[in-house]
């Protein structure tokens, strides 16, 4: 035989394709690559789009934010660098209608802008006529204001009428439709009033004690982005060298955290599902490749008899699998490219539909994963075919497959694990998923070996039904193969159960952060003498569930008797926290939405205080520390007795510091509340008329946006779940089908000895149900452990799975194993005995 290795590989590949030998391997690799590249293409385009839009979201190429006017040295640095600049000042204030137009008032977010605003992006204003919008690249002219529609509705004004802002009367010129650099601060919930910076002094609103946010944006000429990078580097050096307190450079992450957090969490969910698909594909490839090798033992023995060298056999199979890996990977990349467009469609509104084209990295990564899958897990057992002795032609008991060497297995597993950790993006997510599956496989093997060992003793031959005895003996006669089958089935079921739990519990916990009945109104500045009437007004309107807490403004002045100031902290956030007043509160009972993570909350304990864990970490506080606050000239000292975990995105009232007592009469306080507004029309206006000093903040639009985003993300995740569900079913089918030849031979022998088809069908059903139930039970227990770890450490949710999960998993495992067995082994009982014995291989 003088054919070249490529020619041998080509003929062999064509023969295996016609025989259907490569279908399962091709499908498993394609699924894994499709899942990974779909997420990869989507994430790549999303990150590219965010980088492109970052300038518009910030209003410039870079942004300096401060609580004082921008330091002159940074302004001079921008000018010296050849950058254009624009400034804005933002703060909350009350806007009023003139008395002859009703005299209504409401809290607004004031923004004074310079002539160059905005440097990047464009404002969109409602058209003067019709329902369209008009795009403009400049701010309002002096003497005029642009406002959100909510301002006109609240003050009952119309364009062209005056609006009173402090001491100034400015004409409402246009209505704002879109403000690209709005941001996500608490004051951003208030409607916008935008004016020219030259009118700010006339309002008289800027006083020495005013809390303002100054923003200094810079932009480089077209094609000279290096100037911006140089400015950012030099500005950061000056901010830290002087140091400039309260001055920071803002990025996309700090400027729009609500968008970045939502997209990060969506990407994390998608990465998890893609990881599960890849892990399952690795198991399916390993099983299918071993089955492929077992069916080719006799062919290779005959080739050895005809004089074909081992090197040529190994080379032919290596080329065949390399070509198969490339073809399956290419098909997976194509499918992933199509699927990622579905993600973009499902997340329409959350992401810009005009995302930039993706790079080639996701495709290259997908091909790398596909080749690693096939060559790392599929090729090792196949390469053993080159070592099949020619003697196997006359002695079928020699030349059987051996376990792969530890070195080869470790290399393939290590490379694949590294790729999965890379695609996970989040180290916690990757380690929990990959490590959890690795640990689960070891536990599955150990427990299934123990179960098989005990099985023979548990089923006595004397009193048990014949079909049960035969099924038991088939499993215990080959314990290693039974352990492999149970472990493979358990891995497939582990992913399926984990997906179900994630869908029903983890996603439900995610939704729970903003439930449908979440508060959509926040009220602040309720005075003590208004507290009882205000709560009575809520009760009369049918509002019975709401947050209600006293709010005390206090500055931290000492820790453990030592005075503290912003200069004591190098961390900028810690310095800002010490440099401003805290919102303090008191309540005898722990807030139900706060979790104690350290120490103990003792109701009514005087001289105690509970601190939010995040601020405790930032300021270096620990249990037992003594804190002293200055509250309007009054000193209040307390010892830290507990630390709380607070979800700041929960749409609930939360505080950094809470005293666990019912009353603190010596300290001045107002009240803050959060409730869901009743559906009755005019409720907000009636509340504003009855309590004109109370500020009511409507966050219903923001909640609706968050809940809509969750719905979109969950739809995208469920779509990708389909890939992993199919991958799990492929593993089940591969695990069951791998026993086809050995079952055929065993059943042929029993039929030759007089066993009927009904008895053999009962034996097959009993074996499949038993193996499936055991695998389902093990998989459910492992899924609960992995799901708990993911919920706690990767997604940061509290998660308590139902105790019925193991029972449901065992039942589902038995049913799925029986279904996969019926499909994969349907011809075993129908094959003629003589043909089976002639074709059978010795396992």
C-alpha positions in Angstrom: 0.0 0.0 0.0 1.8 3.1 -1.3 -0.9 5.8 -1.1 0.2 9.0 0.7 -1.1 9.9 4.1 -3.3 12.7 2.8 -4.8 10.3 0.2 -5.5 7.7 2.9 -7.0 10.4 5.1 -9.3 11.6 2.3 -10.6 8.1 1.4 -11.0 7.2 5.1 -12.9 10.5 5.7 -15.3 9.9 2.8 -16.0 6.3 3.9 -16.7 7.4 7.5 -18.9 10.3 6.3 -21.0 7.9 4.2 -21.3 5.5 7.1 -22.4 8.3 9.4 -19.5 7.7 11.8 -18.6 11.4 12.2 -22.1 13.0 12.6 -22.1 13.0 16.4 -18.6 14.4 16.6 -19.3 17.1 14.0 -22.5 18.1 15.7 -21.0 18.3 19.2 -18.1 20.5 18.1 -20.4 22.7 16.0 -22.7 23.3 18.9 -19.9 24.4 21.2 -18.3 26.7 18.7 -21.7 28.2 17.7 -22.6 29.0 21.4 -19.2 30.5 22.1 -18.9 32.5 18.9 -22.5 33.8 19.1 -21.7 35.3 22.5 -18.2 36.4 21.3 -19.5 38.2 18.3 -22.2 39.9 20.3 -19.8 41.0 23.1 -17.2 42.2 20.6 -19.8 44.3 18.7 -21.3 45.6 22.0 -17.9 46.6 23.4 -17.0 48.3 20.1 -20.3 50.2 20.1 -19.8 51.3 23.7 -16.3 52.5 22.9 -17.7 54.4 19.9 -20.6 55.9 21.9 -18.5 56.6 25.0 -17.7 60.1 23.7 -21.4 61.0 23.2 -22.3 59.6 26.6 -19.7 61.7 28.3 -20.2 64.8 26.1 -16.5 64.7 25.1 -13.5 62.6 24.6 -12.6 62.9 28.3 -14.2 64.6 31.2 -13.0 66.2 34.5 -15.7 66.2 37.2 -15.3 68.2 40.4 -17.4 69.7 43.2 -15.6 73.0 42.8 -14.8 75.0 39.6 -12.4 73.1 37.4 -8.8 73.7 38.6 -7.1 76.3 36.3 -4.1 74.1 35.8 -6.3 71.5 34.1 -7.9 74.1 31.9 -4.5 75.4 30.9 -3.3 71.9 30.2 -6.2 71.2 27.8 -5.5 74.5 26.0 -1.8 73.7 25.7 -2.6 70.2 24.4 -4.7 71.7 21.5 -8.0 70.3 22.8 -11.4 72.0 22.5 -13.3 72.3 25.8 -16.7 73.0 27.2 -18.0 73.4 30.7 -21.3 72.7 32.5 -22.5 73.1 36.1 -25.3 70.9 37.5 -27.3 71.1 40.7 -30.8 70.5 42.1 -33.1 73.5 42.7 -36.7 74.5 42.7 -38.3 76.0 39.5 -41.5 78.0 39.7 -44.2 79.3 37.5 -45.1 83.0 37.8 -47.9 83.8 40.2 -50.2 84.9 37.4 -49.7 81.5 35.8 -50.5 79.4 38.8 -47.4 79.7 40.9 -46.7 76.0 40.9 -43.2 74.7 41.8 -41.2 71.5 41.6 -37.7 70.1 42.1 -35.6 70.2 38.8 -32.1 69.3 37.8 -30.5 72.6 36.7 -27.6 72.5 34.1 -25.8 75.6 32.9 -23.7 75.0 29.8 -21.1 77.0 27.9 -21.1 77.9 24.2 -19.1 74.8 23.0 -21.6 72.3 24.6 -21.9 69.5 23.6 -18.4 68.7 22.2 -19.6 65.2 21.2 -23.0 63.9 20.3 -26.0 66.1 19.8 -29.1 67.2 21.8 -32.5 66.3 20.4 -35.4 68.8 20.9 -39.0 68.3 20.2 -40.1 69.9 17.0 -42.0 73.2 17.3 -44.7 71.7 15.1 -45.7 68.1 14.8 -44.4 65.1 16.7 -40.9 64.9 15.3 -37.6 65.8 16.9 -34.8 68.2 15.8 -31.1 67.5 16.3 -29.0 70.5 17.5 -25.3 70.8 18.2 -25.4 73.7 20.6 -27.1 74.7 23.9 -29.7 77.3 24.7 -29.1 81.0 24.0 -28.8 83.5 26.9 -32.1 84.5 28.4 -33.8 81.2 27.5 -34.1 77.7 28.9 -34.7 74.3 27.5 -36.7 71.9 29.7 -38.0 68.4 29.9 -41.7 67.9 29.1 -42.3 67.0 32.8 -41.4 70.5 33.9 -44.1 72.0 31.6 -46.7 69.5 32.8 -45.9 70.1 36.5 -45.8 73.9 36.3 -48.6 74.1 33.7 -46.5 76.2 31.4 -46.0 76.2 27.6 -43.1 77.2 25.3 -42.7 81.0 25.2 -43.8 81.5 28.8 -41.4 82.6 31.6 -40.0 80.2 34.2 -38.7 81.5 37.5 -35.3 80.0 38.5 -34.0 81.7 41.7 -34.0 85.4 41.1 -34.1 85.1 37.3 -37.0 84.8 34.9 -36.1 82.9 31.8 -38.1 82.1 28.7 -39.0 78.5 28.0 -37.7 78.1 24.4 -37.6 74.4 23.6 -38.5 71.0 25.1 -35.7 68.4 25.4 -36.2 65.0 23.9 -32.8 63.4 24.3 -29.8 64.6 26.4 -26.9 62.2 25.6 -24.6 63.0 28.6 -27.4 63.0 31.2 -25.7 60.4 33.5 -27.4 58.4 36.2 -27.0 60.3 39.5 -29.9 60.7 42.0 -30.6 64.2 40.8 -31.0 62.9 37.3 -34.4 61.5 38.2 -35.6 65.1 38.4 -36.6 66.8 35.1 -33.9 68.9 33.4 -33.8 72.7 33.1 -30.9 73.8 30.8 -29.7 77.3 30.6 -26.7 79.3 29.2 -23.8 79.7 31.7 -24.0 83.5 31.4 -27.5 83.4 33.0 -26.3 81.4 36.1 -25.1 84.4 38.1 -28.4 86.2 37.7 -30.3 83.3 39.4 -28.4 83.8 42.6 -28.5 80.0 43.2 -24.8 79.5 43.4 -23.8 80.3 47.0 -20.6 79.3 49.0 -22.4 76.3 50.6 -24.1 75.1 47.4 -23.5 71.5 46.3 -22.6 71.8 42.6 -21.1 69.4 40.1 -18.7 71.0 37.6 -17.9 69.1 34.4 -15.1 70.1 32.1 -15.2 68.2 28.8 -12.4 68.1 26.2 -12.3 66.9 22.6 -9.4 66.3 20.2 -9.4 67.3 16.5 -10.4 64.5 14.1 -7.8 61.7 14.0 -5.7 63.0 16.9 -6.9 60.8 19.7 -3.3 60.6 21.1 -3.8 64.2 22.4 -6.6 63.0 24.6 -4.7 60.1 26.0 -1.8 62.4 26.7 -4.1 64.9 28.5 -5.7 62.1 30.6 -2.3 60.8 31.7 -1.0 64.2 32.6 -4.3 65.2 34.3 -4.3 62.0 36.4 -0.7 62.7 37.5 -1.5 66.3 38.6 -4.7 65.2 40.4 -2.7 62.7 42.5 0.4 64.8 42.9 -1.1 68.0 44.2 -3.5 66.3 45.3 -6.7 67.9 43.9 -9.5 66.7 46.3 -12.9 66.1 44.8 -11.5 66.1 41.2 -11.8 63.0 39.1 -11.6 61.9 35.5 -14.8 60.2 34.4 -15.1 57.2 32.0 -18.0 55.3 30.5 -18.1 53.1 33.6 -18.5 56.0 36.0 -20.6 58.2 33.7 -23.2 55.6 32.8 -23.0 52.8 35.5 -26.6 51.7 35.1 -26.0 50.8 31.4 -22.6 49.2 31.9 -23.9 47.1 34.9 -26.9 45.8 33.0 -24.8 44.9 29.9 -22.1 43.3 32.1 -24.7 41.1 33.8 -26.3 40.2 30.5 -22.9 39.2 29.1 -22.2 37.2 32.3 -25.4 35.2 31.9 -24.7 34.5 28.2 -21.1 33.5 29.0 -22.3 31.0 31.6 -24.7 29.3 29.2 -21.9 29.2 26.5 -19.6 27.7 29.1 -22.1 24.9 29.9 -22.5 24.2 26.1 -18.7 23.9 25.7 -18.3 21.7 28.7 -21.0 19.4 27.5 -19.6 19.3 24.1 -16.2 18.1 25.5 -17.9 15.2 27.2 -19.9 14.3 24.1 -16.7 14.4 21.9 -14.8 12.2 24.4 -17.5 9.6 24.4 -18.2 9.7 20.7 -14.5 9.5 19.8 -14.0 6.4 22.0 -17.0 4.8 20.4 -15.6 5.7 17.0 -12.3 4.1 17.9 -13.9 1.0 19.2 -15.8 0.5 15.9 -12.6 0.9 13.9 -10.4 -1.6 15.8 -11.0 -4.5 13.3 -10.4 -2.2 10.3 -7.0 -1.1 11.6 -6.0 -4.6 12.4 -6.7 -5.6 8.8 -4.6 -2.6 7.6 -1.8 -3.8 9.8 -2.0 -7.3 8.3 -1.8 -5.7 4.8 1.4 -4.0 5.8 0.3 -0.4 6.6 2.8 1.2 9.1 1.6 2.6 12.4 2.9 6.1 11.5 0.7 6.1 8.3 -2.4 5.0 10.2 -1.9 7.6 12.9 -1.2 10.3 10.3 -4.3 9.5 8.4 -6.6 9.6 11.5 -4.9 12.8 12.7 -5.5 14.5 9.3 -9.1 13.2 9.3 -9.8 14.6 12.7 -8.1 17.9 11.9 -10.2 18.3 8.8 -13.3 17.4 10.7 -12.4 19.9 13.5 -11.9 22.7 10.9 -15.1 21.9 9.1 -17.2 21.7 12.3 -15.6 24.9 13.7 -16.2 26.8 10.5 -19.9 25.6 10.5 -20.1 26.6 14.2 -18.7 30.1 13.4 -21.2 30.5 10.7 -24.1 29.5 12.9 -22.7 31.7 15.7 -22.6 34.7 13.3 -26.3 34.2 12.5 -27.3 33.6 16.1 -25.6 36.8 17.4 -27.9 38.8 15.1 -30.8 37.3 17.0 -29.2 38.6 20.3 -29.1 42.1 18.8 -32.7 41.8 17.8 -33.8 40.5 21.2 -31.9 43.2 23.0 -33.2 46.0 20.7 -33.5 49.2 22.7 -30.9 48.1 25.3 -28.2 48.2 22.6 -27.9 50.3 19.6 -29.0 48.3 16.5 -26.3 50.1 14.5 -23.4 48.4 16.2 -20.0 48.3 14.5 -18.9 45.2 12.7 -17.1 42.6 14.9 -13.5 41.8 14.7 -12.1 38.4 13.6 -11.1 37.5 17.2 -14.4 35.7 18.1 -14.1 33.6 14.9 -10.5 32.7 15.6 -11.3 31.9 19.2 -14.1 29.7 18.1 -11.9 27.7 15.7 -9.3 27.4 18.5 -11.9 26.0 20.9 -13.3 23.6 18.2 -9.8 22.2 17.3 -8.9 21.9 21.0 -12.1 20.0 21.6 -11.6 17.5 18.8 -7.8 17.1 19.1 -7.6 17.3 22.9 -10.6 15.0 23.7 -11.3 13.1 20.5 -8.0 12.3 19.0 -6.2 10.5 21.9 -8.4 7.4 21.8 -8.4 7.4 18.0 -4.6 7.4 17.8 -4.6 4.2 19.7 -5.9 2.6 16.5 -2.4 2.8 15.1 -1.1 0.4 17.8 -3.7 -2.3 17.1 -1.8 -5.6 16.6 -2.3 -7.6 13.4 -3.1 -10.6 15.7 -6.6 -9.1 16.4 -7.8 -10.4 13.0 -7.9 -13.9 14.5 -8.0 -13.0 18.2 -10.7 -10.5 19.0 -9.6 -10.3 22.7 -6.3 -8.4 22.0 -5.8 -4.8 21.0 -8.7 -3.3 22.9 -8.7 0.4 23.7 -6.9 1.5 26.8 -7.5 4.6 28.9 -5.7 7.7 27.5 -2.4 8.5 29.1 -2.5 11.0 32.0 -0.1 13.3 30.2 -2.3 13.5 27.1 -5.5 13.9 29.1 -4.0 16.5 31.4 -2.7 18.5 28.3 -6.1 18.4 26.6 -8.1 19.2 29.7 -5.7 22.0 30.8 -5.8 23.7 27.4 -9.5 23.5 27.2 -10.0 24.8 30.8 -7.7 27.7 30.0 -9.8 28.6 26.9 -13.0 28.4 28.9 -11.6 30.6 31.7 -10.6 33.1 29.0 -14.1 33.2 27.5 -15.7 33.5 30.9 -14.4 37.1 31.3 -15.2 36.9 35.1 -12.7 34.7 37.0 -15.3 33.7 39.6 -17.8 32.6 36.9 -15.2 30.6 35.1 -13.7 28.9 38.1 -17.1 28.0 39.6 -18.3 26.6 36.2 -15.2 24.8 35.2 -14.1 23.8 38.7 -17.6 22.8 39.6 -17.9 20.5 36.6 -14.5 18.9 37.3 -15.3 18.3 40.9 -18.8 17.0 39.9 -17.2 14.4 37.5 -14.9 13.1 40.3 -17.8 12.9 42.7 -20.0 11.2 40.1 -17.4 8.6 39.4 -16.8 7.8 43.1 -20.5 7.6 44.0 -21.5 5.6 41.0 -18.7 3.1 41.7 -20.0 2.8 45.2 -23.6 2.3 43.9 -22.5 -0.3 41.4 -20.6 -2.2 44.1 -23.6 -2.2 46.4 -26.1 -3.1 43.6 -25.2 -6.9 43.4 -25.9 -7.3 47.2 -29.1 -5.2 47.1 -30.8 -7.4 44.5 -30.8 -11.2 45.5 -31.1 -13.7 42.7 -33.6 -15.8 44.6 -36.5 -13.5 45.2 -36.1 -10.7 42.7 -37.8 -10.7 39.2 -35.7 -12.2 36.4 -35.5 -9.1 34.4 -34.2 -7.1 37.4 -31.6 -9.7 38.2 -30.4 -9.7 34.6 -30.2 -5.9 34.4 -28.3 -5.8 37.7 -25.8 -8.4 36.6 -25.2 -6.6 33.3 -24.3 -3.4 35.2 -22.1 -5.1 37.8 -20.3 -7.4 35.3 -18.5 -4.4 33.9 -18.2 -1.8 36.8 -15.8 0.5 35.0 -18.1 0.9 32.0 -21.1 1.4 34.3 -19.3 4.1 36.2 -18.4 5.8 32.9 -22.0 5.6 31.6 -23.5 7.0 34.9 -20.9 9.8 35.1 -21.5 10.8 31.5 -25.2 10.8 31.9 -24.9 12.8 35.2 -22.7 15.4 33.5 -25.3 15.9 30.8 -28.1 16.0 33.3 -26.1 18.4 35.5 -26.2 21.1 32.8 -29.9 20.5 32.1 -30.9 20.7 35.8 -28.6 23.7 36.3 -30.3 25.5 33.4 -33.7 24.8 34.8 -32.7 26.1 38.2 -31.1 29.2 36.7 -34.2 29.9 34.7 -36.7 29.4 37.5 -34.8 30.6 40.5 -31.7 32.6 39.6 -33.5 34.8 37.0 -36.4 35.1 39.4 -34.0 36.4 42.0 -32.7 38.9 39.5 -36.2 40.1 38.7 -36.8 40.3 42.5 -34.3 43.2 42.6 -37.0 45.4 40.9 -40.3 43.5 41.4 -43.5 44.7 39.7 -44.7 46.3 43.0 -41.3 48.1 43.6 -41.7 51.7 45.0 -41.9 54.3 42.2 -42.0 57.4 44.3 -39.4 58.8 46.8 -40.4 61.7 49.1 -37.8 63.7 51.0 -37.9 66.7 53.4 -41.1 65.6 55.2 -40.9 67.6 58.5 -41.6 65.9 61.9 -44.9 67.7 62.3 -46.0 66.5 58.8 -45.1 62.9 59.3 -48.4 61.7 60.8 -50.7 63.6 58.4 -48.5 62.5 55.4 -48.8 58.9 56.4 -52.6 59.3 56.9 -52.8 60.8 53.4 -51.0 57.7 52.0 -53.4 55.4 54.0 -56.5 57.2 52.6 -55.1 56.7 49.1 -54.8 53.0 49.7 -51.0 52.9 50.1 -50.3 50.4 52.9 -46.8 49.1 52.1 -44.0 51.7 52.0 -40.5 52.5 53.5 -40.5 55.3 56.1 -37.4 56.4 57.9 -36.1 59.5 59.7 -33.2 61.1 57.9 -30.4 62.9 59.8 -27.6 64.8 58.2 -24.3 64.3 60.0 -20.6 64.5 59.3 -18.1 61.9 60.5 -15.6 63.8 62.7 -13.8 61.1 64.7 -13.0 57.4 64.7 -12.0 55.8 68.0 -11.5 59.3 69.5 -9.2 60.5 66.8 -10.3 63.3 64.6 -10.5 62.5 60.9 -10.4 64.6 57.7 -10.2 64.0 54.0 -6.4 64.5 54.2 -6.1 61.2 56.2 -7.2 59.1 53.2 -5.3 58.5 50.0 -8.3 56.8 48.4 -10.4 59.5 46.6 -13.7 57.9 47.4 -12.9 57.7 51.1 -11.7 61.3 51.1 -15.0 62.4 49.5 -17.1 60.5 52.0 -15.3 62.0 55.0 -15.5 65.5 53.4 -19.3 65.5 53.1 -22.3 64.8 55.3 -23.8 61.3 55.7 -27.5 60.5 55.6 -28.0 58.8 59.0 -31.2 57.1 60.3 -32.5 55.1 63.2 -34.9 52.2 63.5 -35.4 49.7 66.3 -36.0 46.8 63.9 -33.5 46.0 61.2 -34.6 47.0 57.7 -36.1 43.9 56.1 -34.2 44.4 52.9 -30.8 44.7 54.7 -28.8 41.6 55.6 -26.5 41.5 58.6 -23.1 40.1 57.4 -21.1 40.7 60.6 -21.9 41.4 64.2 -25.4 41.6 65.6 -28.3 43.9 65.4 -29.8 44.3 68.9 -33.1 46.3 68.9 -33.1 49.2 71.3 -29.4 49.1 72.0 -28.2 52.5 73.0 -24.8 53.8 71.9 -24.7 51.3 69.0 -24.7 51.8 65.2 -24.9 49.6 62.2 -22.7 50.4 59.1 -23.1 49.5 55.5 -20.3 47.0 54.6 -19.1 48.9 51.6 -18.4 52.1 53.3 -16.9 50.2 56.3 -14.4 48.7 53.9 -13.7 52.0 52.2 -13.1 53.8 55.5 -11.3 50.9 57.2 -14.0 50.5 59.9 -14.5 47.3 61.8 -16.7 45.9 64.6 -16.1 47.7 67.9 -14.9 51.0 66.4 -16.3 54.1 67.9 -17.7 56.7 65.6 -18.5 60.4 66.4 -20.8 62.4 64.1 -21.4 66.1 64.1 -25.1 66.8 63.6 -25.9 70.5 63.3 -23.3 71.2 66.0 -24.5 68.3 68.2 -22.0 65.4 68.9 -23.4 61.9 68.6 -21.0 58.9 69.4 -21.8 55.2 68.9 -19.9 51.9 68.6 -20.1 49.8 65.5 -22.0 46.6 66.5 -23.0 45.2 63.0 -22.3 45.5 59.3 -25.1 45.4 56.7 -25.2 44.3 53.1 -27.2 46.9 51.1 -28.5 46.6 47.6 -28.3 50.2 46.3 -30.1 49.2 43.1 -33.2 47.8 45.0 -35.4 50.9 44.7 -35.7 50.9 48.5 -34.7 53.5 51.1 -31.1 52.7 52.3 -28.6 54.4 54.6 -24.9 54.1 55.2 -25.4 54.3 59.0 -28.4 53.3 61.1 -28.8 53.5 64.9 -30.8 50.5 66.2 -33.1 52.6 68.4 -36.7 53.9 67.9 -36.0 57.5 68.9 -33.2 60.0 68.8 -35.2 63.1 70.0 -32.1 65.2 70.6 -31.1 65.2 66.9 -32.8 67.3 64.2 -34.4 65.1 61.5 -36.7 65.0 58.6 -38.4 62.0 57.0 -37.9 60.1 53.8 -40.3 57.6 52.3 -40.6 55.3 49.3 -43.9 53.9 48.1 -45.8 52.8 45.0 -48.2 55.5 43.9 -51.8 54.5 43.6 -53.5 54.5 40.2 -55.9 57.3 41.0 -55.5 60.3 38.7 -54.2 63.6 40.2 -52.6 61.9 43.2 -49.2 63.5 42.7 -50.6 67.0 42.2 -52.8 66.7 45.3 -49.8 65.6 47.3 -47.8 68.6 46.0 -50.6 71.0 46.9 -51.0 69.6 50.4 -47.3 69.4 51.2 -45.6 72.1 49.1 -42.2 71.8 50.9 -42.0 68.0 50.3 -40.0 66.9 47.3 -41.5 64.0 45.5 -39.3 62.1 42.9 -41.1 60.0 40.3 -38.9 57.0 39.3 -41.6 55.0 37.5 -40.0 55.6 34.1 -36.6 54.3 35.4 -38.2 51.2 36.9 -40.1 50.5 33.7 -36.8 50.8 31.8 -35.0 48.4 34.1 -37.8 45.9 34.0 -37.9 46.1 30.2 -34.2 45.6 30.1 -34.5 42.5 32.3 -37.2 41.1 30.0 -34.9 41.6 26.9 -31.9 40.1 28.5 -33.8 37.0 29.8 -35.2 36.4 26.3 -31.7 36.4 24.9 -30.4 34.1 27.6 -33.3 31.7 27.1 -32.5 31.7 23.4 -28.9 30.6 24.0 -30.2 28.1 26.6 -31.5 26.1 23.6 -27.9 25.4 22.5 -27.0 24.1 25.8 -30.1 22.0 26.1 -29.3 20.4 22.8 -25.7 19.9 23.9 -27.0 18.1 27.0 -29.2 15.9 25.0 -26.3 15.1 22.7 -24.3 13.9 25.7 -27.2 11.7 26.8 -27.5 10.2 23.4 -23.7 9.7 23.1 -23.5 8.0 26.5 -26.3 5.6 25.7 -25.3 5.0 22.1 -21.7 4.1 23.2 -23.0 0.9 24.6 -24.8 -0.2 21.4 -22.4 -2.9 20.3 -21.8 -4.4 23.7 -25.6 -4.5 24.4 -26.2 -6.1 21.0 -23.7 -8.9 21.7 -25.1 -9.5 25.2 -28.7 -9.6 24.1 -27.8 -11.8 21.1 -26.2 -14.3 23.6 -29.3 -14.2 25.8 -31.6 -14.6 22.8 -29.5 -17.6 21.6 -30.0 -19.1 25.1 -33.8 -18.8 24.8 -34.6 -15.3 26.3 -37.6 -13.7 24.7 -37.9 -10.2 23.3 -40.2 -9.1 26.1 -37.7 -10.1 28.8 -34.9 -8.4 27.0 -37.0 -5.2 26.6 -37.7 -5.3 30.3 -34.0 -5.7 31.1 -33.1 -2.8 28.8 -35.8 -0.5 30.3 -34.7 -1.4 33.9 -31.1 -0.7 33.2 -31.8 2.6 31.5 -34.2 3.7 34.2 -31.8 2.8 37.0 -28.8 4.4 35.4 -30.8 7.5 34.5 -32.4 7.8 38.0 -29.0 7.5 39.7 -27.4 10.0 37.3 -30.3 12.4 37.7 -30.1 12.3 41.5 -26.3 12.9 41.4 -26.7 15.7 38.8 -29.4 17.4 40.9 -27.4 17.5 44.0 -24.4 18.8 42.1 -26.5 21.4 40.3 -27.8 22.7 43.6 -24.2 23.2 44.8 -23.0 24.8 41.6 -26.1 27.0 41.3 -25.7 28.2 45.0 -22.1 29.1 44.3 -23.0 30.9 41.1 -25.8 32.8 42.8 -23.7 33.8 45.8 -20.3 34.6 44.3 -20.8 35.3 40.6 -24.3 37.0 40.5 -24.5 38.0 44.2 -28.1 36.8 44.8 -29.6 35.0 47.7 -30.8 31.6 46.5 -32.6 28.8 48.2 -33.5 25.8 45.9 -36.4 23.6 46.6 -35.7 20.4 48.5 -37.7 18.5 45.9 -35.1 19.2 43.2 -33.2 15.9 43.8 -36.5 13.8 43.4 -37.5 15.8 40.3 -34.0 15.4 38.9 -34.0 11.6 39.4 -37.4 11.3 37.7 -36.3 13.5 34.8 -33.0 11.6 34.5 -34.8 8.2 34.3 -37.2 9.6 31.7 -34.5 11.2 29.5 -32.3 8.1 29.7 -35.1 5.9 28.7 -36.0 8.2 25.8 -32.4 8.5 24.6 -32.0 4.7 25.0 -35.1 4.0 23.0 -33.8 6.2 20.1 -30.2 5.1 20.2 -30.8 1.4 20.9 -34.0 0.9 19.0 -32.4 -1.6 16.5 -30.6 -3.7 19.2 -33.5 -6.0 19.9 -34.4 -6.3 16.2 -31.0 -7.3 14.8 -30.6 -11.0 13.9 -28.6 -13.0 16.3 -26.1 -14.4 13.7 -25.4 -10.9 12.4 -25.0 -9.5 15.9 -22.5 -12.2 16.9 -20.6 -11.8 13.7 -20.3 -8.0 14.0 -19.9 -7.7 17.8 -16.7 -6.3 19.2 -15.3 -7.2 22.6 -15.3 -4.2 24.8 
